Structure formats: structure tokens, C-alpha cells
Amino acid sequence: MFSKRAQLAIGAAWILFWLLMITTEVQDYLRDGGHHIWQPVLWTGSSGVAGTLLLYLQRRHTRRYDKLLGTPWRWFGHQLLWLPVYWISFVPLAFGIRHAVYRLAGDRYTHEGWPAIFLYEDVKMTVFFFVFVLILFGVLSYHAMQEEKLRAERASGAVRQAQLQQLTQQMQPHFLFNALNTISSLMHSDVDRADAMLIQLADLLRATLDASGQHEATLEAEFRLLRGYALLMSERFAERVSVEWDIDPALLAYKVPVMSLQPLLENVFKHTVERRRQPTRIHVSASREQDALVLRVEDDAGTLAAPSDAAASAPDAVSGQRGASGGIGLRNLRERLATLHGAQASLILTPLSPAGVRAEMRLPCAC
């Protein structure tokens, strides 16, 4: 079934076609010395009315066979059954209108004998019928192709949404597990600090629940969550870590994948801060470079393991465990970036000199 917009377009094209036919008939009539313009208008107009009525009836009764477009010979077979209807009905309809109007005008419509009229008009209607059927087949086939494309896009979108939902749901228990592990390590050594961390965790989980069910959040909301996580972890590693923030306020309204920065910061705490006794400085930044939103998490002490051959062959390979294939956090993040933005997004871990690791995430930024 065509949309209302498509139906209006087809109807307008049909009316324009018959207006063109009437204009041509009037011009020929006047060129031959005629003086009653209503007559050529009636001749062509009556043909248009009769043809339109027959086409409407044909379309109404054959619409149920549109499902056979995939087997054209069957679809054309059902249309062909209507050709005798045109042969039988067109002349009585069109010429009946002409005779009636002429009679109302006090005149008489004359023409050749009925056998000659039927033969001439039926030959024209046969050509007209096949042209119409071919055009109808093309329009219906294109419409069906567009609908199939739309269904495929919707199905792809549904799969994409399901994948993102699954990945996001995986991230939340993974994050909670790590946070509870941090608190558990303090329960028997410093109850007051463990209690303070539980309060911070509650605030953090509240922010996480605000993002529940979403695949993207504003950069402002993402950094609010990230600051809460940094505060929680800094409480555990007091005097062993400092976090600096360099955020462009103009970028806070832009969308980023939910909990996309937390795995990068967690990587630093897990693989660098936790394994060192010396202080570690972490720098978190957000900036814009041309059409890219660039998010970085850097430290001044981490190291990257030598990449495997497989990872080295992929320029955008995401390293976990500071260089290996990665844990659930970074693997999830890479899959979500690919699902949301494809090749437009990237996540790269780079060693710094003399020490340190930079995790850089680039997202498309239409700003």
C-alpha cells in the first residue's frame, strides 16, 4: 500500500497526463478549423474518465496479488485477465459520456460504425493497458524494495540496540565488582575509610542508575560519574595518586557512550597505581580537534606490554592489561564504539616517554 504522499504524487501525475492529452487534442482541433473547444475537451476527457474508472477497478481487485511481485509472470497473469474488461467496457463508457453530453447540448455525436470504433479503440486500449501495467509493476517493485530496505534497517537497528543494551548491562556489574573489591580490602584495616567509601559508592551508583538503559550520555554526566569513581579510588590509594582534570566546558553537552571513560581510568588504577608504591599522576582531558571529540586518560608511570602480531596489524587495536588483548572493560568499550560509530571512532593506547601510558578515545563531533 502506497503512503498518502505517494498516492498524491501518482494522482497529480495522472491528472497532468490527461491535461496534456486534452491540450494536445484542443490544439489539433483548432488547427483543423474547429470552433467549439468543449468538443475536443469532451472527447479526450471522456476517455480519461473511462480509463481512470477501469484502472481504479483493476487496481482495487488486483491489489491482493501484490505479494506475487517476486514471481512477475504470476503477477502479470492476474493483470492480463483484466484486458478483456477494457475491450468490452471502454467504448460503451467513453462514448456513452460523449453521446449524453452532446444530447444535453442539443447536438448529435457522430462517429464511424461500432465495429470499426471497437477495433480502433480496443487497439489503443491494449497499448494503454500494457504501458500502465508495466509502469505499475515498476512502481510497485520499487516501493517493495524500499519497504524491504526499511525493514532491514529497522532489524539492523534493533540488533544494534540489543547489542548496546547487553554491553552496557555487562559494564555495570563489572564496575560494581571492582568497586566492592576496593572497599573489601579496607574492611578489616580501616573501618572508617571503608564506611566513607561505601557512601561514595552509593553516590556513584546513583549516578550510574541515572544512565541506566541509555547508550549515550552527555560528557558532563560522564565526567560526573568519572569524578566520583576517581574520588572513590583515590580514597583507597591515599597519597599514592593525584588526578588532574582539563575539560573544555564548551564540550560538556556532547554525547559519549555511557561509562566509556571509567574503564580507561580503571585500567590505570589496576595496572599502575595498585602495583606501585611511588605516587602516580593521572591527567584526564577533553578537547576538540577538527571534527573529533578527543578524550584522554594519561599517567606518568605505566608501561605497555609488547603487542602481539595480531594486535600490531590492527592500527586501532585496543590494548587491555596495558598492552595485551584487554579485559571486559576495554573489550566492551571497543565493541560499543564500533557499534555506535563504526570506523569514525577509535581507541588507542600509546606509551609515553620516559614512562606512562596515554589512552586516547576519538569520537565524531558534529559541532
N, C-alpha and C positions, 0 to 999 in steps of 0.2 A: 504494500500500500504506500502510495506516494505521500510525502508530507504536504501540508497545506501550501507551503511556499512553492513546492514543485508543481502542485496542481494549478496554482495561479499562473506560474510561468508557462505551463503547457497550454492552459486556456487562452492566455494572452497571445501566444504564438499561433494558435489555431484561428483566433479572430483576425489577427493581422494577415494570415494567409488568405482568408476569404475576402478581406477588404482589398487586398492586392488583386485578387481574381476579379472582383467587381469593378475595380478601377480600370483594369485592362479591358474588360468587356464594354464598359461605357466608352472608352477611347475608340475602340473599334467601331462601335455603333455610330458615334458622332462622325467618324471618318467616312462612314458609308452614307452619310446624309440623314441620319435619323434625327427626330425632334422630340421624342418622348423618353427622357432619361430613365424614368421609372421602369421602363420595359427591360433594358439590359440589367438593371439592378434586380428586378424580379427574376429574370432567368437564372442569373448566377446565384442570387440569394436563395431561391427555392432549391437549387442543387446543394447549396451549403447546408440548409436546414435538413433536407432529406439525408444527406451524407452524415451530418452530425448525429442525427437520431439513430441511424443504423450503427454508427461507430459506438455510440453510447450503449446500445443494446448488446452489441457484440462484446464490448469490454465488460459489461456487467455480468454477462453469462459465461464468460471465459476466464474471469479473474481467478477462479479457483484452480485453474491449470497453471498458474504462475510457478508453482512448485516444480513443474516439468521443464523449466528453463535449462536445467542441466542436461536434458535429453532433447535437443531442439526439434528433431524430427517428430517427436510426440506432441510437442507444444504447437508446432506449425500444423500438424494434422488436425488438432482441435480447432484451430483458427480457420482452416480451409473449409470446414463444414459450414461456415457462415457465408461463403461465396455465393451459393445458390440463393440465399436470402437477399443478397444485394441484387442479383439478377432479377428476382421476382418483384422486389419491393421498391427499388429506387424509382423506376419510371412512374408507377402509379402515385408515389408520394410527391415527387418533384413536379410532375406535370399536372397532378391534381391541384396543387397550390397555384400553379400558373393559370389554369382554367378558371379557378374560383376567383382569383383577383381580377382577371380580365372581365369576367362576368359582372363583378361588382363595379367595374369601371365602365360598364355598358359597351364593352367591346368583345371581340371573339378571338381566342388564341388559336392560330392555325399552325399546322406542322405537317410533316410527312406522315405516311401511314404508320400504324402501330408496329407492324413487324420491323420496318426499317428503323423506327425510333428505338425499339427494344434492342436490336442488334447494335446500333451505333452507341447507345448509352451503356449497354452492358459491356462492350469492349472497353470503354473509358473507365467504367467502374471496376473492371477486372484489374486494369493497370493501377488505378487508385487504391484498390484493396491490397494488392501486393506491396505497393510502396508503403502504405500505412502499416501493414503487418511487420515489414522489415524494420521500419523506424521504431515501432513499438517494441519489437524484440531487442533492438539495440538499447533503447532507454531502460527497459526492464532489466536487462543484463547488467548494465552499468549500475543501476540502483541496487541490484542484488549484490554486486561486487563491493559497492560502498558499504552496504549493511554488513557484509561478511568481514570487511576490513575493520569496521567499527566494533563488531563483536569480538574480533581477535584482539583489538586494542584494549577493550574492556576486560577481556580474560587475562591479558598480559598485565594490566594494571592491578587486577585482583590478586594475581600471583605475586606481583611485586609488593603489594600491601601486606600480604600474608608473610612474605619473607622478612620484610622490615619489622613486622609485629613480632615474629619469632626471635629475630636477632635482638630487638630491644628488650624483650622479656628475658632473654638469656643474660643480658648485661646486668639487670637489676639484682638477681640473686648472686651473681658473681661478685658484684661490688659489695653487697651486704656481707658475703662470706669473708672477704678480705678485711672489711671494717671490723667485724666481730672478732676476727683473729687478732687484730691490733689491740682491741680492748681486753681480750682474754689474756694477753701477755702481761697486762698490768694488774690483773685482778688480785694476785697474791703478793704483789710487791708494793703497790701504791693504790690503795682503795679510793682515795680522794681523787686522784687523777683519772682512775678508771670511771668513777662516777661522773666527773666533768666531761669525759669523752662520750659517755652514754648520752648525756644531754645534747652534746654537739651532734652525735649521730642521729638523735631524734629530729633535730632541726634539719639535718641533711636529708633524712628520709622523707620529711615533709616536702622539701623542695623536689625530691625525686618523684613523689606521688603526684605533684602538680604537673609533671611532664608525662605521667603515665598515659599510655595509649596514643601518644604523639610520636611522630617520627622525626620531627624537627622542632627546634625551639629557637627563640631569639638568642643572640650572642650574649645579651645581658643576663638572661636566665641561666645560660650555660656557665657563665663566669660566676654567678652567684652560687651555683652548685659546686663549681670547682674551688672557689674560695673556702667554702665550708669543708670540703674534703682536705684541702691543704691545711686548714686550721686543725682538723682532727689528727692528721698525720704529724703535724709539727708538734702537737702536744705529746705524742709518743716519743718523737726524736728531739726532744728539747735540747737546745744548744748545739745540735748537730746539723741543723738545716735552716736556711733562710730562703724565703720566696719573694721575688720581686715581680711586680706587675707593670706592664707597659701596654695599656689598652687605649686605642683611639676611640674616644666617645662617639664619634660620628658613625661608627660601625655597629653599635650595640643593638640596633633594630634589625640587623640582617639575620637570616635564618641559617642555622647549622644543625647537623644531626644531633639528636639528643644524646647526652653523655659521650660526646666524641672526644673531648679533651681530657676527661678523667682517666681513661686508660693510659694516655701518654704521661700524665703526671704520676700515676700509679707505677708505671714502669721505672721511673727514676727512683722512687722510694724503695721499690722492691729490689732493684738490681744495683743501686749505687748507695743510697743513704743507709739502707739496712746493713750493708756489708762493710761500711767504713766507720771509723771512729773519729776521723777528722771532719770538720764542717764541710758541708756541701751547699753551694749556692745554686738556686734554681731561678731561671728567668722565664716568665710567661709573657707572650706578646701577641697582639692582634693588629694587623695593618692591612692596607690595601695596596696592591701592586698591579697597575693597569686594571684589567677586568677580573682580578683574582683576589679573594679574601685569604690572607696568609696568616695562619695560626702556628705559633712556635712554642715549644717547651724545650728549654736548654738547661743543661747542667754543666758544671765545670770540673767534674771528676770521673764521669762514667767512661766506659770503653765499649767498643763494638767488637764482637767476635768476627772472625773472618767469614764472609758469606760463602754459602755453598755454591757450586757451579750453577745449580738451578736458579738460586736467588740472584746470582750475579748476572744471569742472562736477562733478567727482567728489570728494566730501568726503574720501575715504580714499585719494586718488591718491598713489602713492609716487613721490617725486622722486629721480631719479638726477642725476649731474653737478650736484649742489647746486641742483636745481630743474627740470631737464629730465626727459625720459621715463625716463632711467636706463640703466645698463649691465647686463651679465648678472647681476652680484651682486644688485642690488636687484630687478630683474625676476624673477629666480629666487625670491628671498625672498618677494616678494608672491604669486607663484603657489603656493608651498608653504604659506604661511599660509592662502590661500583653500582649498586642497585639504584641509588638516588641520582647519581650524576654521570655514571659511566666513565669514559676517558677524560672528562672535564675535571675530575677531582684526582688528587694524588696524595700519598702519604709516604714520606721518605725519611729515613733515619741516617744521619750523617755524623761521622766522627769529627771532633773539633781538636784544634791544636793549642796547647800541648796535651790537653786532656778534656774530656767532656763529650757529650752527645747532643745533637740537635734533632728533635722530632718536628718535622715541618708538614703541615697539612694545608693543601691548597683547595679552595672551593670556588666554583664560578660565582661571580659577583656582578649582577646586572644593575649597576648603580651609576 
